[in-house]
């Protein structure tokens, strides 16, 4: 079982649905929410500085793409640049309503992104995620 999931999405309803499905599927022990990419980066800064315990390190990130302040792609690029030492320890899944084929293609070409999933997160997708995590 996964210990911690970081869900980065600006939509509160999506965050609630993610929690419901993750808990129902018994996918993880803990779910941390960030409502834009900046909050996600701030979380990793606090992990890096020791302000947040590494016991809370997210093995899985569900990342929305379309968010205010810092979108998912900006989060991803900042994460790769500033937290490269965490890159191999966490698995990133794009979880987005984007129908832009460029987003899907870009996700496919990034080695740190495991898969591109369409919102909303449902049991079928969690089964796929579990299989991809091995």
CORZIZI-V694894 format. One line per field, one symbol per residue. ss: DSSP state (H for helix, E for strand, C for the rest). phi: phi as a letter, one per 40 degrees, with the letter a starting at -180 (. if undefined). psi: psi as a letter, one per 20 degrees, with the letter a starting at -180 (. if undefined). A space follows every 10 residues. Layout:
# CORZIZI-V694894
ss->???
phi->???
psi->???
This chain:
# CORZIZI-V694894
ss->CEEEEEEECC CHHHHHHHHH HHHHCCCEEE EEEECCHHHH HHHHHHHHHC CCCHHHCCCE EEECCCCCCC CHHHHHHHHH HHCHHHHCCC EEEEEECCCC HHHHHHHHHC CCEEEEEECC CCHHHHHHHH HHHC
phi->.ccbbbbbac cccccccdcd cccccfcaca bbbbbacccc cddccccccg cbcccccccb bbbcccacga ccccddccdc ccbdccdccb bbbcbaccbc cccccccccc ccbcabbccc cbddccccdc cccg
psi->qpgppooopi ohgggggggg ggghilhrhq pppqjrhghg ggghghghii hpqihjpohp pooqgnqrfo rhhggghggg gilhiihiiq ppppnqjpjo hhgggghhio hipgqoqpqr prgghhgggg ghi.
